[in-house]
């Protein structure tokens, strides 16, 4: 269940919105393949935000439920791919944060 939030500096957002939207399907396909999840399990949000000048203009946060096969190395690989794909779509440096959800306390109603 990857929950992906892409925060884009509001001054950059108008120029990258279309290209970023075009790339989301490829991003989802990569996440589904690498994390072994089905498409309906994915949740995406792209949000324009007021960003600070000394921080990356694009930040991606991905939250997932842990599984034995989702090793640190796998998550680092997924994060690197995610950073590259979103970076290609936006043309700027992208910061990525991957967090594991607690399966005992996480509740998702879809």
C-alpha positions as CSV (number, residue, x, y, z in Angstrom):
1,X,0.0,0.0,0.0
2,X,2.2,2.8,-1.1
3,X,0.8,6.2,-0.1
4,X,2.7,8.8,-2.1
5,X,2.7,12.6,-1.5
6,X,4.6,14.8,-3.9
7,X,5.1,18.3,-2.5
8,X,6.0,20.9,-5.2
9,X,7.1,24.5,-4.6
10,X,4.1,26.6,-5.6
11,X,6.3,28.8,-7.8
12,X,7.5,25.7,-9.7
13,X,4.2,23.8,-9.8
14,X,2.6,25.6,-12.8
15,X,5.6,24.8,-15.1
16,X,5.8,21.1,-14.1
17,X,2.2,20.1,-13.4
18,X,1.5,18.6,-16.8
19,X,4.7,16.7,-17.2
20,X,4.5,15.4,-13.6
21,X,1.0,14.2,-14.2
22,X,2.1,12.4,-17.3
23,X,4.8,10.5,-15.3
24,X,2.7,9.4,-12.4
25,X,1.5,6.2,-14.2
26,X,5.1,5.2,-14.8
27,X,5.9,5.9,-11.1
28,X,3.0,3.8,-10.0
29,X,4.0,1.0,-12.3
30,X,7.5,1.0,-10.8
31,X,6.1,1.0,-7.3
32,X,3.7,-1.8,-8.0
33,X,6.4,-3.9,-9.5
34,X,9.2,-3.3,-7.0
35,X,7.0,-3.4,-3.9
36,X,4.7,-6.2,-5.2
37,X,1.4,-4.3,-4.8
38,X,-1.7,-4.1,-7.0
39,X,-2.6,-0.8,-8.6
40,X,-5.8,-0.2,-6.4
41,X,-3.5,-0.2,-3.4
42,X,-1.7,2.9,-4.5
43,X,-2.6,6.4,-3.4
44,X,-1.1,9.5,-4.9
45,X,-1.4,13.2,-4.0
46,X,0.5,16.1,-5.7
47,X,0.4,19.2,-3.7
48,X,1.7,22.7,-4.4
49,X,3.3,24.1,-1.2
50,X,5.0,27.2,0.0
51,X,8.6,25.9,0.2
52,X,11.6,27.5,1.9
53,X,14.3,28.8,-0.4
54,X,17.1,26.7,1.1
55,X,15.3,23.4,0.8
56,X,14.6,21.1,-2.2
57,X,11.7,22.5,-4.4
58,X,10.2,19.0,-4.7
59,X,9.8,16.6,-1.8
60,X,8.3,13.1,-2.1
61,X,7.0,11.1,0.9
62,X,6.1,7.5,0.5
63,X,4.5,5.5,3.3
64,X,4.2,1.7,3.0
65,X,3.3,-1.3,5.1
66,X,6.3,-3.3,6.0
67,X,6.9,-6.8,4.6
68,X,9.8,-9.1,5.1
69,X,10.9,-8.7,1.4
70,X,10.8,-4.9,1.7
71,X,14.4,-4.7,2.9
72,X,16.3,-1.5,3.5
73,X,18.2,-2.1,0.3
74,X,15.0,-2.5,-1.7
75,X,13.5,0.6,-0.2
76,X,16.7,2.6,-0.9
77,X,16.5,1.4,-4.5
78,X,12.8,2.4,-4.8
79,X,13.6,5.8,-3.3
80,X,16.4,6.3,-5.8
81,X,14.2,5.4,-8.7
82,X,11.4,7.6,-7.4
83,X,13.8,10.5,-7.0
84,X,15.1,10.1,-10.5
85,X,11.7,9.7,-12.1
86,X,10.2,12.8,-10.3
87,X,13.4,14.7,-10.9
88,X,13.2,14.0,-14.7
89,X,9.6,15.2,-14.7
90,X,10.3,18.4,-12.8
91,X,13.9,19.2,-13.8
92,X,14.9,19.9,-10.2
93,X,16.6,18.1,-7.3
94,X,14.1,15.9,-5.4
95,X,14.2,14.8,-1.8
96,X,12.6,11.5,-0.9
97,X,11.5,10.1,2.5
98,X,10.3,6.5,2.8
99,X,8.5,5.5,6.0
100,X,7.0,2.2,7.1
101,X,3.6,2.3,8.6
102,X,2.7,0.3,11.7
103,X,0.4,-2.5,10.5
104,X,-1.3,-2.7,13.9
105,X,-2.3,0.9,14.1
106,X,-2.7,1.9,10.4
107,X,-6.3,2.1,9.3
108,X,-7.2,2.8,5.6
109,X,-10.8,3.1,4.5
110,X,-11.2,3.1,0.7
